[in-house]
Structures are given as C-alpha cells and as structure tokens.
Amino acid sequence: MRVIATAGHVDHGKSTLIHALTGSHPDRLAEERRRGLTIDLGFAWTDLASGERLAFIDVPGHERFVPTMLVGVGSVPAVLFVVAADEGWKPQSAEHLAALNALGVRHGLLAVTRCDLADPGPAMAQAQDRIRSSTLGGVEAVAVSARTGAGLVELRAALGRLAARLPDGDADSPVRLWIDRSFTVRGSGLVVTGTLRAGRIRRGDVLVTARTGRPVRVRALQALGEETDMVRATARVAVNLRDLEKESTGRGDALLTPDSFLPCLRCDVRVHGGTPAAALPRTAVAHIGSADVPVRVRPLGADIVRLTLPAPLPLRIGDRAVLRDPGLRRVLAGLEVLDPQPPELRRRGAAVRRAAELRDARGTPDEAAELRRRLLVRRGELTAMGVAVHTTPVAGDWLADPAHWTALSARLTELVTAYRSQRPTEEGIPVEAARHRLGLPAVSLVEALVTPPLRMSRGRVTAGPAALPAAVADAVHRLAAELARGPFAAPHAQRLAELGFGRRELAAAVRHGAVLRLAEHVVLLPDAPRLAADRLSELDQPFTVGTASRALDTTRRVTVPLLEHCDGLGITELLPDKRRRCAPLGRPAPVTTSP
C-alpha cells in the first residue's frame, strides 16, 4: 500500500477529485457535505493498474483548518497538490506548500483541476514554478476535470509512477503510529486510526500510548476497510484497542513499541526556511506528527533553537516538524530534530557552546557523532533516539566515545598516583571517590577503566603493590625492637600510638602484612603464630588458656585472640571442654564439633 495526502487551496476540488478517482467521497461528516467544505481529514483508496493500492488522506484547504491539514500531511511521504485552473495560485496554496517544504516532503504530483472551465496552462505553469523552489522540486503535472472525466486516465497513470518512486516503509523498525482519529464502535470499543510509516502491527500485540505510557492490547486491525491479522508499513490502519478509554487518547497521541522511544520534553532543532532563528517569537505552535503543541522557543545559534514542550512526545533524531504562528496564521519555519535528549544549559555561554556542537549536525542518526557529543550514553537511550548501534559497550550497556574513554583511563591513573601521594598510608583511592572525581554516572564504569598496572582491591583502585610508607616502616621497626624482648607482649593502645601507629598507619601496616592485628589494640609481628606453635607444642596436651598464657609469657588479652587465630590456621584445635591441643605436625587440625 502507498499513502499520499492532498494539498491545496480551499474549494479547488480536492475532495471531488478523490471521489472521481476512488468512487468514495472522503468527506465523512454531514456538515462537510452540507457546506461543501472539508473540515476534518477524509480517507479513500483505489487500486492502481500495477495492483498497488493507493490510499488518499484528504485534507481541508480552508485557512481555519490548517492545523488539521498539517495532521494529514505530517505522516505521509507524498502529496497530490491541487490547483484550480480557473483560480490559479491562492494564499492557502502558498501556506500548504510552505508546510510541505517545512516537513521536507520530496515526492509529489500536481493536478490542475476544472480544466473544463479554463485553460489549465497558466495555472499549471505558475504552480510548477512555485513548487519547484520547495523540497518537492520539479513535479509531474496533469490537467483534469472531475466533472467531465477529462485527464483522469492520465492522472491515474501519473499516480502509478509516483507510487512506484515512493520508498518502502521499514517494517523492522519500532512502531510509532501517530493517532489522527479516535472513536468508539458499539460492541468493539475504542478504535484509533493513523498512517503507519514504520514497523508492523499484529493482532494481539501489546503497545503503549505516548501520552500515558499505559500498555494496550491490539484487539483487531483494519487496513482500507478490511480486517487483517497484520499490517506493515507503509499503510493506513485502524486499530481496535483493549483497556483504553476514548478520553485518555486521541489526535496527537501515538501508539509505540514498548521501550523503544524516550519521552521528549525539550529538543534542539535546526530551523530552515522562513523566519531566522533569532527572529522567531518566544512562543509558537509546533506541529509534530499528528500533534500540535504550544512550545517555548530559545535561540541558541544562527539556525539552532531549543524547544520546550508542555508534555512529552516520542521524538527521534531526524523528525521533521512545522513551527507556526496561529495568530498570524502562517508557517514560521520548518524544524529538524537534532537532539531529542539535550543536556541542560546551566552555565554562562552554554547556549553558544551548544550551538557550536550542533553546527555540523544533520538530521541523520550517526553513532560516531552522537558518541562524540554525549561521551557516555546507555545503548538503549541511543537506539531509542533512532541511532543504529554497532559499538561494543565498555561496561554493562554503557557506550563511550573512544577518545573520551582513553582520556578517562589516563585521568584515573593520575588520580590514583595523586591520591597515594597525598595519603600514603591508604592502599588506593576509593572507587566511589574516583567515580565522583571523574564525573562518571556508575561505579561499573570506574571498574571497567581499571586495567594493569591499576587493580581493584577491597573497593579501592590502586596501582599494584607499593612499598611501605616510610613513617609506617619506622613504626614497624620500633615495634619489632620492642617485641624482641617478648614476642607476645603486645603493646597497649597508648604505647602503639607512641610507636607511631595511628589509625591509618596501623591499617597500612596490616594491609602490607607488616604486622598482625589480632583484635582492637592487640598487634604482634607476622611470625607470632609460628612462634606460638613452637612453645605450645611443648605443653602437656590438651591445655587451658591459662597454661598457654604462662607458656607464652603474656596475658589473656593477647592469648585468647592469638589462640583463636591459631585455631583458624589449623595450628591448634578447640575441644568441647574449652581446652585446646596442638594439631598433629605436618597437617592442619581436624574440624571439632561439639557433641
């Protein structure tokens, strides 16, 4: 199926022409028939000679209904532009062309109607000249009369050639169906319609609404009035939904593939055509998809502005929109979304720097360019903005710009070196401190940066084994001299401080294995368990804590934690009666359990 929209001045015969081509009148409202004026969107379709089905979205031409016209053309790839031979180019012809140009529509056909009432030549030449300067460029033109049937065969042939040039919709992309109508059907419930530009919808699928994020199930599908189990892009589609009330959705909302789009409340866009960025009003209406929303406009550069939306919309890089002044009833400019998830502008000069960043940006998603701008981004966020991702994540689902990642690695090495210099008694910089100083959003990114000679140790990043700090080495030397007279006479807290063991110095000595801390303020040299084993093995087995204290020439303050440590090493064995015995020589003690 191919889908095209009509465009042109009011009462130039758009609806009559569609009726002549399809046999169905697109005006579906009684008031439209009575007034002879299209008020809302109309729909009709026909079969081309090639077998292709061609669906028409008939839009109103009156200036009061331009917002509705923009809904009709906002989601279609081609247009049938209509100009009456007896009236020629008119104001709404110009505004419709400006809207098409703003939306970047590149495929079209010119139909000069009512050729039975006037020579179509002048109107055709004038219209082609105007259209040629837009994104449509040079278009084929056909003179036709819906009343007499003249030119209808030629128009059908031209429509066939136009349909053959239209790009196929990407059926493998996520669904984003902008809703242009919603209504209820007795016995079926809510039905919404729209033009499916990408993806495919199946009966039973679960989608979400952009407006509420609620999951909804597809109960039934219709394409051009026929029931179907699956619709693929491009197509006009009617979707019967479960679990959704009419009041909670409608024109301007969208049905989405779950987890495939991010809600956009502000976006940076390029302005093209019409009013320069600096001259735009601070408030205007943006027509995006089937939505028309008031926006705040903040110029950032010569052709870059930031839009702030009143409610989130599911936008992607490359989306096109129209900025319009409803008071003046004119199109101000076309918009192309460059970044639907831009950073906040907090510091002085941030707007100028942001404009410079986006100076060379195009509305075509580019992975390398996005990584350069964002430096770090989650894979899901990038794909939700429409970027095809091929880069391998650096950690989890985090993607990084290669140059930025290399710089972070070098910066982490510098942080570790500086931290060790400032705090020689600590093993390394805490990983959370490193995350904060590097400005990283997750600890996992710091851990991914740790490569030799850096290493992780007990929640810290360090640069491999290091020499004992001089102050700590001096304290260990003094302790060794003191314990030479009695290897189990552990100094008390005050004496440890006098020897040079503050909290950090003691922790560093323990970490390097220079001392053995058995309990709070019970510190011996690392060979204490071996010396204890020699003395305890000479005792009658088993022995008590008191007997061990006398043999070791120390107090229970030291003996109890020392024996517990020896138990853990398999040097001694705790018996059920709380006595101990030395393990047999050459093998660890068996595990003892109480009866």
C-alpha positions in Angstrom: 0.0 0.0 0.0 1.1 3.6 -0.7 -0.3 6.6 1.1 -0.4 10.2 -0.2 -2.2 13.3 1.0 -3.9 16.1 -0.8 -2.9 19.8 -0.5 -4.2 23.0 -2.0 -6.4 26.0 -1.5 -10.0 25.7 -0.3 -12.6 24.8 -2.9 -10.1 23.8 -5.6 -11.7 20.4 -5.9 -9.5 18.1 -3.8 -12.4 16.1 -2.4 -14.3 16.0 -5.7 -11.1 14.7 -7.4 -10.6 12.0 -4.9 -14.2 11.0 -5.3 -13.7 10.7 -9.1 -10.6 8.6 -8.6 -11.9 6.2 -6.0 -15.7 6.2 -6.2 -15.8 7.1 -2.5 -16.4 10.6 -1.1 -13.7 11.3 1.5 -15.9 13.9 3.3 -17.4 11.7 6.1 -19.2 14.4 8.2 -22.7 15.6 7.5 -21.6 19.2 8.0 -18.8 18.8 5.4 -21.4 17.5 2.8 -23.8 20.3 3.7 -21.2 23.1 3.4 -19.3 21.5 0.5 -16.1 22.1 2.6 -13.6 19.6 4.1 -13.4 20.2 7.8 -11.7 17.1 9.1 -9.4 14.5 7.5 -11.0 12.3 4.9 -9.9 8.9 3.7 -10.5 7.0 0.4 -8.5 4.5 -1.6 -8.2 2.9 -5.1 -6.4 0.2 -6.9 -3.8 1.2 -9.5 -3.1 -0.6 -12.7 0.0 -2.1 -11.2 -2.1 -3.8 -8.5 -0.8 -1.4 -5.9 -3.3 0.1 -3.5 -3.2 3.8 -3.1 -4.7 5.4 0.0 -5.6 9.2 0.0 -5.7 11.4 3.0 -7.9 14.3 2.0 -7.0 17.5 4.0 -9.0 20.7 4.4 -7.9 23.7 2.4 -9.5 26.5 4.5 -7.1 28.6 6.4 -9.0 27.9 9.7 -8.3 24.2 9.3 -4.6 24.4 8.6 -3.7 22.6 11.8 -5.9 19.7 10.6 -4.2 19.8 7.2 -0.8 19.5 9.0 -2.0 16.4 10.8 -2.8 14.9 7.4 0.5 15.6 5.7 2.7 15.2 8.8 3.0 11.4 8.5 2.9 10.8 4.7 5.7 10.5 2.2 4.0 12.1 -0.8 1.4 14.7 -1.8 -1.1 15.3 -4.6 -1.1 19.1 -4.9 -4.3 20.5 -6.3 -4.7 23.9 -8.1 -7.9 25.0 -9.9 -7.4 26.1 -13.5 -9.9 28.9 -13.1 -8.4 30.4 -10.0 -4.7 29.6 -10.1 -2.3 30.0 -7.1 -4.0 31.2 -3.9 -3.0 32.1 -0.3 -3.7 28.6 1.0 -1.8 27.1 -1.9 1.2 29.1 -0.6 0.7 28.1 3.0 0.2 24.4 2.2 3.4 24.5 0.1 5.3 26.2 2.9 4.1 23.4 5.3 5.2 20.7 2.9 8.6 22.4 2.4 9.0 22.6 6.2 8.2 18.9 6.6 10.7 18.0 3.9 8.2 16.2 1.6 10.1 15.3 -1.5 7.6 13.3 -3.6 4.6 14.9 -5.3 2.3 15.3 -8.2 0.4 18.4 -9.4 -3.2 18.1 -10.5 -4.7 21.2 -12.2 -8.5 20.8 -11.8 -11.5 22.3 -13.5 -9.7 22.3 -16.8 -13.2 22.3 -18.4 -13.8 25.8 -17.0 -10.5 27.5 -18.0 -7.2 26.9 -19.9 -5.1 24.9 -17.4 -1.8 26.2 -18.9 -1.3 29.4 -17.0 -2.3 27.9 -13.6 0.0 24.9 -14.3 3.0 27.0 -15.2 2.5 29.2 -12.2 2.1 26.3 -9.8 5.1 24.4 -11.1 7.2 27.5 -10.8 6.2 27.9 -7.2 6.6 24.2 -6.3 10.0 23.9 -8.0 11.5 26.1 -5.3 10.4 23.7 -2.5 11.6 20.3 -1.4 9.2 18.8 -3.9 11.3 20.2 -6.8 10.1 19.6 -10.3 6.8 17.6 -10.2 4.8 16.0 -13.0 1.6 17.9 -13.8 -1.7 16.7 -15.1 -4.7 18.7 -16.2 -8.0 17.1 -15.1 -11.7 17.7 -14.8 -13.6 15.6 -12.2 -16.9 16.7 -13.7 -16.2 15.5 -17.3 -13.6 12.9 -16.5 -11.0 14.5 -18.8 -7.5 13.7 -17.7 -8.5 11.0 -15.1 -6.7 8.3 -17.1 -3.6 10.3 -17.4 -3.8 11.2 -13.7 -4.1 7.6 -12.7 -1.1 6.7 -14.7 0.9 9.6 -13.1 -0.2 8.4 -9.7 1.1 4.9 -10.6 4.5 6.4 -11.5 4.5 8.4 -8.3 3.7 5.3 -6.2 6.5 3.4 -7.8 9.0 6.0 -6.7 8.0 6.1 -3.1 10.3 4.5 -0.6 9.2 1.3 1.2 8.4 1.6 4.9 10.9 -0.1 7.3 8.8 -2.9 8.7 11.5 -4.0 11.1 11.6 -0.6 12.9 9.7 0.0 16.1 6.1 1.1 15.7 5.2 4.8 16.2 1.6 5.3 14.9 0.6 8.9 15.3 -3.1 8.9 16.0 -5.2 11.2 13.8 -8.7 10.0 14.8 -10.2 8.1 17.7 -13.8 6.9 18.1 -15.8 4.1 19.7 -17.6 1.3 17.9 -20.6 -0.4 19.7 -19.5 -3.9 20.7 -15.8 -3.3 19.9 -14.7 -0.4 21.9 -12.1 2.2 21.1 -10.7 2.5 17.5 -7.8 4.7 16.5 -6.5 5.5 13.0 -3.2 6.7 11.6 -0.6 6.2 8.9 1.9 3.5 9.8 5.3 4.8 8.5 7.5 2.2 10.1 7.1 -1.2 11.8 4.4 -3.7 11.8 1.3 -4.3 14.0 -0.2 -7.7 14.6 -3.5 -8.7 16.3 -2.7 -9.4 19.9 0.4 -7.1 20.1 0.9 -5.0 23.2 1.8 -1.4 22.5 2.0 1.6 24.8 0.5 5.1 24.4 2.9 8.0 24.3 0.5 10.2 26.4 0.2 7.9 29.4 2.7 5.1 28.9 -0.1 2.6 29.5 0.1 -0.8 27.8 -2.7 -1.6 25.5 -3.5 -4.8 23.5 -4.5 -4.8 19.9 -7.9 -6.5 19.7 -8.4 -6.1 15.9 -6.9 -4.4 12.8 -8.3 -3.0 9.6 -6.5 -1.7 6.6 -8.6 0.2 4.0 -11.8 -1.2 5.5 -10.7 -4.9 5.5 -10.0 -7.0 8.6 -6.4 -8.3 8.8 -4.1 -10.0 11.3 -1.1 -7.9 10.4 -0.3 -4.5 8.9 3.2 -3.5 7.9 4.5 -0.1 6.8 3.5 1.9 4.9 -0.3 1.7 5.4 -3.4 3.4 6.6 -4.6 1.4 9.6 -7.4 1.3 12.1 -6.6 -0.3 15.4 -9.2 -1.6 17.8 -7.7 -1.4 21.3 -8.4 -3.1 24.6 -8.0 -1.5 28.0 -8.2 2.1 26.8 -10.9 4.7 27.1 -11.6 7.3 24.4 -10.9 10.2 26.9 -7.4 9.0 27.6 -6.1 9.2 24.0 -6.9 11.0 20.7 -5.3 13.1 18.0 -1.7 14.0 18.9 -1.1 10.8 20.8 0.8 7.8 19.4 1.0 4.1 19.8 4.5 2.8 20.4 6.5 -0.3 20.6 7.3 -0.7 24.3 10.8 0.5 25.5 11.6 1.9 22.0 11.1 5.6 22.5 12.1 8.2 25.1 9.7 10.9 26.3 11.0 14.2 25.0 10.2 17.4 26.9 12.8 19.6 25.2 14.7 19.2 22.0 17.4 21.0 20.0 16.3 21.6 16.4 17.6 23.1 13.2 15.4 25.9 11.7 15.2 26.0 7.9 13.2 28.2 5.6 11.0 31.1 6.6 11.9 33.1 9.7 15.6 33.1 11.0 16.1 31.6 14.5 16.8 34.9 16.1 13.6 36.5 14.8 11.3 33.7 15.9 8.7 34.5 18.6 9.4 33.2 22.1 6.2 31.1 21.9 4.6 29.4 18.9 2.9 26.1 17.9 4.9 23.1 16.8 3.1 20.6 14.5 4.8 17.2 15.0 3.3 14.0 13.7 -0.4 14.4 14.5 0.3 16.7 17.5 0.1 20.4 17.6 1.6 21.8 20.8 2.5 25.2 22.2 6.3 25.5 22.6 8.7 27.9 24.1 11.5 28.8 21.6 15.0 29.7 22.7 17.5 30.6 20.0 20.9 29.0 20.5 22.7 30.0 17.3 22.1 31.2 13.8 19.8 28.3 12.8 19.6 26.3 16.1 16.9 26.7 18.6 15.7 24.8 21.7 12.1 23.9 22.0 10.5 23.2 25.4 7.3 21.2 25.2 4.4 21.2 27.6 4.1 17.4 27.6 6.4 14.7 26.5 6.4 13.5 22.9 8.2 10.4 21.4 10.7 12.2 19.2 13.7 10.9 17.3 16.7 12.4 15.6 15.7 13.5 12.1 12.0 14.0 12.8 10.5 16.9 10.9 8.1 19.5 12.2 6.4 22.8 11.4 6.6 25.9 13.6 3.5 28.0 13.1 2.2 31.3 14.4 -1.6 30.6 14.9 -2.3 34.3 15.5 -0.7 35.4 12.2 -2.0 32.1 10.6 1.3 31.4 8.9 4.1 28.9 8.8 7.2 30.4 10.5 9.7 27.7 9.7 10.5 24.1 9.2 12.2 22.2 12.0 14.5 19.2 12.0 15.2 17.4 15.3 18.9 17.2 16.0 18.8 16.0 19.6 15.6 14.8 21.4 17.5 14.4 24.7 19.7 17.5 25.0 21.7 18.5 28.1 20.6 21.3 30.4 22.1 24.7 29.7 23.2 26.0 33.2 26.4 27.9 32.8 27.1 31.2 31.2 27.9 30.7 27.5 26.3 27.2 27.4 23.9 28.1 24.6 26.7 29.3 22.4 28.8 26.2 23.0 25.8 24.0 22.4 25.1 25.7 19.0 28.8 25.1 18.1 28.4 21.4 19.0 25.4 21.1 16.7 26.8 23.3 13.9 27.6 20.3 11.7 24.9 18.0 12.9 22.4 16.6 10.4 19.1 15.0 10.9 20.5 11.6 10.1 21.3 9.5 13.1 25.1 8.9 13.3 26.5 6.7 16.0 30.0 8.1 16.0 28.8 11.7 16.0 26.4 11.0 18.9 29.1 9.4 20.9 31.4 12.3 20.4 28.7 14.7 21.6 27.4 12.6 24.5 30.8 11.0 25.5 28.9 8.3 27.6 25.4 7.0 26.9 23.4 3.9 27.5 22.8 1.7 24.5 19.0 1.7 24.9 18.9 5.5 25.0 20.8 5.8 21.8 18.6 3.3 20.0 15.5 5.0 21.3 16.7 8.1 19.6 16.8 6.3 16.3 20.6 5.5 16.2 21.7 2.1 14.9 24.3 0.9 17.4 27.3 -1.2 16.4 29.8 -0.2 19.1 30.6 -2.7 21.9 29.6 -1.4 25.4 32.5 -0.6 27.7 30.6 -1.7 30.8 27.1 -3.2 31.0 25.1 -1.3 28.4 27.2 1.9 28.6 28.7 3.1 25.3 31.6 5.5 25.2 33.3 7.7 22.7 36.7 6.0 22.2 38.8 9.2 22.6 36.9 10.1 25.8 37.3 6.6 27.2 41.1 6.8 26.6 41.3 10.1 28.3 39.3 8.8 31.3 41.7 5.9 31.7 44.7 8.3 31.8 42.9 10.5 34.2 42.2 7.6 36.6 45.9 6.7 36.6 46.6 10.3 37.6 44.0 10.2 40.3 45.5 7.0 41.8 49.0 8.5 41.8 47.9 11.8 43.4 45.8 10.0 46.0 48.7 7.8 47.0 51.0 10.8 47.3 48.5 12.7 49.5 47.5 9.7 51.6 50.5 7.3 51.7 49.0 5.1 54.4 45.9 4.2 52.3 46.0 1.4 49.8 44.4 3.4 47.0 41.5 5.7 46.1 38.0 4.5 47.0 36.1 3.6 43.8 33.2 5.9 44.7 35.7 8.8 45.1 37.1 8.0 41.7 33.7 7.9 40.2 32.8 11.3 41.6 36.1 12.9 40.5 35.8 11.5 37.0 32.2 12.6 36.8 31.0 9.1 35.9 27.4 8.1 36.3 28.1 4.5 37.5 30.8 2.7 39.6 30.8 -0.1 37.0 32.5 2.4 34.6 35.3 3.0 37.0 35.8 -0.7 37.4 35.9 -1.1 33.6 38.7 1.5 33.4 40.9 -0.5 35.9 43.5 -2.2 33.7 47.1 -3.1 34.6 49.1 -1.7 36.2 45.9 -0.5 38.0 43.9 -3.0 40.0 40.9 -3.2 42.3 41.5 -4.1 46.0 38.8 -4.1 48.6 36.7 -1.4 47.0 39.7 0.8 46.1 41.7 1.4 42.9 45.4 1.1 43.4 48.5 0.9 41.2 49.7 -2.6 42.2 51.9 -3.4 45.2 53.6 -0.5 46.7 56.4 0.0 49.2 55.5 0.6 52.8 55.4 4.3 53.5 58.5 5.5 55.4 56.5 6.6 58.5 54.8 3.2 58.7 58.1 1.3 58.1 59.7 3.2 61.0 56.8 2.3 63.3 57.1 -1.4 62.4 60.8 -1.2 63.1 60.2 0.2 66.6 57.5 -2.4 67.3 59.9 -5.2 66.3 62.6 -3.9 68.6 60.1 -3.7 71.5 58.8 -7.3 70.8 62.3 -8.7 70.5 62.3 -9.0 74.4 58.9 -10.7 74.5 57.2 -11.6 71.1 53.8 -11.9 72.7 53.8 -8.8 74.9 51.5 -6.7 72.6 51.7 -3.0 73.5 48.6 -1.2 74.7 46.8 1.5 72.7 48.8 4.4 74.1 52.1 2.6 73.5 51.1 1.8 69.9 50.5 5.5 69.3 53.9 6.3 70.9 55.5 3.9 68.5 53.9 5.7 65.6 50.8 3.6 64.9 47.9 6.0 64.3 44.7 4.6 62.8 45.9 5.0 59.2 49.5 3.8 59.9 48.2 0.7 61.6 45.8 -0.1 58.7 48.6 0.4 56.2 50.9 -1.9 58.1 48.2 -4.6 58.3 47.4 -4.2 54.6 51.0 -4.8 53.7 51.4 -7.7 56.0 54.0 -6.0 58.1 52.1 -6.6 61.4 49.4 -9.0 62.6 46.3 -7.4 64.2 44.5 -10.0 66.3 42.0 -7.6 67.9 41.5 -4.0 68.8 44.9 -2.8 70.0 46.3 -6.3 70.0 49.2 -6.1 67.5 52.1 -8.6 67.1 54.6 -9.4 64.4 53.5 -11.7 61.5 55.6 -14.6 62.8 53.8 -14.7 66.1 51.6 -17.8 65.2 54.7 -19.8 64.2 56.5 -18.9 67.5 53.4 -19.7 69.5 53.1 -23.1 67.8 56.7 -24.0 68.9 56.0 -23.2 72.6 52.5 -24.7 72.8 53.7 -27.9 71.3 55.9 -28.5 74.3 53.0 -28.4 76.7 51.1 -31.3 78.0 48.1 -31.8 75.7 45.4 -30.6 75.9 46.0 -27.3 77.7 44.0 -24.4 79.0 44.1 -20.7 78.2 45.9 -20.0 81.5 48.5 -22.6 80.8 49.1 -21.1 77.3 49.4 -17.6 78.8 52.1 -18.7 81.1 54.0 -20.5 78.3 53.8 -17.5 76.1 54.6 -15.1 78.9 51.6 -12.8 78.2 48.1 -12.1 79.4 44.6 -13.3 78.4 44.2 -10.1 76.5 46.7 -11.4 74.0 46.4 -15.2 74.5 42.6 -15.5 73.7 42.7 -13.8 70.2 46.0 -15.4 69.4 44.6 -18.9 70.1 41.5 -18.1 68.1 43.8 -17.1 65.2 45.8 -20.3 65.6 42.5 -22.3 65.5 41.7 -20.7 62.2 45.1 -21.5 60.8 44.8 -25.2 62.0 47.7 -24.8 64.4 45.5 -25.5 67.4 42.2 -27.3 67.9 39.4 -26.2 70.3 38.0 -29.1 72.2 34.4 -29.4 73.6 35.6 -28.8 77.2 37.1 -25.4 76.0 40.7 -26.8 76.3 42.9 -26.9 73.2 45.5 -29.2 71.8 48.1 -28.6 69.0 47.3 -30.2 65.7 49.5 -33.2 64.6 52.7 -32.0 63.0 52.5 -31.6 59.2 48.7 -31.4 58.9 46.0 -29.0 60.0 43.9 -29.8 63.0 40.6 -31.6 62.2 37.3 -29.6 62.5 36.0 -30.0 66.0 32.2 -30.1 66.6 30.5 -30.1 70.0 28.6 -33.3 70.9 
